[in-house]
Amino acid sequence: MTSHSLVTLHDVRVLRCAPDGPPLDGEQAALDLIGDALGQGAEVVAVPVERVADEFFRLRSGVAGAVMQKFVNYRLRLAIVGDVSRHVEESTALRDFLHETNRGGHIWFVPSQDELAAKLRPGE
């Protein structure tokens, strides 16, 4: 069984996913995480980049869109935590997509847990 930890950052309940769990590779994986988060009262799901399938970063695959739409539908925020530079170097479209996504309030790509905490700080 994959272990997750529930933490509170700036009064926001965050489900931190373990790096060794099943990959975030489609709608069912997203629904599994959403179920875990809702069951624990989390508002944000933080997934280590190691758990995100490579297909997610290939925008043409549709995996990112399907996963992100599930989180938006359930009104949960998703944070992909870790270094995505390898993927960004391979795709200008992905770089632009991540930039726009990070400007919003639902889906974020952050390099560290500290950066996620900063995003959740009131007034940010």
Secondary structure, 3 states (H helix, E strand, C coil): CCCEEEEEECCEEEEEECCCCCCECCHHHHHHHHHHHHHHCCCEEEEEHHHECHHHHCHHHCHHHHHHHHHHHCCCEEEEECCCHHHHHCCHHHHHHHHHHHHCCCEEEECCHHHHHHHHCCCC
